[in-house]
Amino acid sequence: QVQLVESGGGLVQAGGSLRLSCAISIRSFSLSVVAWFRQAPGKEREIVAAIWWSAGNTYYADSVQGRFTIARDNAKNTVFLQMNSLNSEDTAVYSCAARVIGGSSYDYWGQGTQVTVSS
């Protein structure tokens, strides 16, 4: 079983920062990749950042490159998303998702956390 719980969302002014956390509970599987997705009203869900659990390699969408940082704490099975220089286009529900070793897609999702950036 894999369970993900996000925290850290909220309301922030444009130019501000937020740090999201994704606490992962996992049994009988090993993590391969953990990613943050977001979905704004009326828009499709998009991947924001991803981190490969073993090697620590990262991926960022062009829209957040240089502003967001994804990191992991292996001992605590937690993934963080540090978001800086936020703007109104970053307003969305942010969800973390996990792919396990042997899996081919992000099969496990958290409930999501709202991030609202006021201009």
Secondary structure per residue as TSV (DSSP state, phi and psi in degrees):
chain	resnum	aa	ss	phi	psi
A	1	Q	-	360.0	145.6
A	2	V	E	-132.9	127.4
A	3	Q	E	-128.2	139.1
A	4	L	E	-126.0	135.2
A	5	V	E	-131.0	118.7
A	6	E	E	-91.0	155.2
A	7	S	E	-154.8	164.2
A	8	G	-	105.7	-3.6
A	9	G	-	-71.6	172.7
A	10	G	E	161.5	-163.9
A	11	L	E	-104.1	131.7
A	12	V	E	-142.7	150.3
A	13	Q	E	-78.5	154.4
A	14	A	T	-55.6	136.4
A	15	G	T	92.7	-10.8
A	16	G	-	-85.1	-172.6
A	17	S	-	-133.1	153.2
A	18	L	E	-143.3	154.3
A	19	R	E	-125.6	118.8
A	20	L	E	-95.5	147.0
A	21	S	E	-123.7	147.2
A	22	C	E	-131.1	105.2
A	23	A	E	-88.8	128.0
A	24	I	E	-115.0	126.6
A	25	S	E	-108.5	124.1
A	26	I	E	-140.2	134.9
A	27	R	S	-137.4	139.9
A	28	S	S	69.6	4.8
A	29	F	-	-134.7	164.8
A	30	S	-	-122.3	140.6
A	31	L	E	-73.4	140.0
A	32	S	E	-107.0	-55.8
A	33	V	E	-140.3	141.1
A	34	V	E	-123.7	133.8
A	35	A	E	-132.2	156.8
A	36	W	E	-106.9	131.9
A	37	F	E	-117.7	162.6
A	38	R	E	-144.2	152.9
A	39	Q	E	-139.2	117.8
A	40	A	-	-92.2	157.4
A	41	P	T	-56.0	128.9
A	42	G	T	77.5	4.2
A	43	K	S	-120.6	160.3
A	44	E	-	-76.8	155.4
A	45	R	-	-66.9	140.2
A	46	E	E	-133.8	148.5
A	47	I	E	-78.5	138.4
A	48	V	E	-104.1	-48.6
A	49	A	E	-158.4	156.8
A	50	A	E	-146.1	153.6
A	51	I	E	-137.7	132.0
A	52	W	E	-83.0	125.2
A	53	W	T	-63.8	-43.2
A	54	S	T	-76.4	-51.9
A	55	A	T	-86.7	-24.3
A	56	G	-	83.9	5.8
A	57	N	-	-61.3	150.4
A	58	T	E	-128.6	158.7
A	59	Y	E	-135.1	142.6
A	60	Y	E	-133.6	141.5
A	61	A	-	-68.3	150.7
A	62	D	T	-56.7	-34.7
A	63	S	T	-67.9	-18.0
A	64	V	T	-120.1	-4.9
A	65	Q	T	-55.4	129.6
A	66	G	T	88.8	-12.5
A	67	R	T	-113.6	-33.9
A	68	F	E	-107.5	148.6
A	69	T	E	-134.4	127.5
A	70	I	E	-102.6	139.4
A	71	A	E	-148.4	162.5
A	72	R	E	-133.5	153.3
A	73	D	E	-118.2	99.2
A	74	N	G	-60.7	-39.0
A	75	A	G	-65.3	-33.1
A	76	K	G	-101.3	3.0
A	77	N	T	49.0	50.2
A	78	T	E	-129.9	140.4
A	79	V	E	-118.0	139.3
A	80	F	E	-117.0	151.5
A	81	L	E	-130.2	105.7
A	82	Q	E	-87.3	121.8
A	83	M	E	-117.1	117.6
A	84	N	-	-117.1	163.3
A	85	S	S	50.4	48.0
A	86	L	-	-68.3	145.8
A	87	N	-	-132.9	174.3
A	88	S	G	-62.0	-26.0
A	89	E	G	-73.0	-9.9
A	90	D	G	-86.7	-6.0
A	91	T	-	-64.0	123.5
A	92	A	E	-177.8	171.6
A	93	V	E	-90.3	124.6
A	94	Y	E	-103.1	131.5
A	95	S	E	-129.3	142.7
A	96	C	E	-99.5	151.8
A	97	A	E	-143.7	150.3
A	98	A	E	-126.3	142.2
A	99	R	E	-115.1	133.2
A	100	V	E	-98.0	161.1
A	101	I	T	-61.1	128.6
A	102	G	T	95.0	-14.3
A	103	G	-	-88.4	163.3
A	104	S	S	-118.6	-2.1
A	105	S	S	-151.7	175.3
A	106	Y	-	-81.6	96.6
A	107	D	-	-91.0	-14.6
A	108	Y	E	-124.1	130.3
A	109	W	E	-132.1	148.5
A	110	G	-	-84.9	-179.2
A	111	Q	-	-83.4	-16.6
A	112	G	-	95.4	153.3
A	113	T	E	-138.5	137.5
A	114	Q	E	-82.6	132.5
A	115	V	E	-119.6	122.8
A	116	T	E	-123.6	124.6
A	117	V	E	-110.7	119.3
A	118	S	E	-94.3	140.7
A	119	S	-	-100.3	360.0
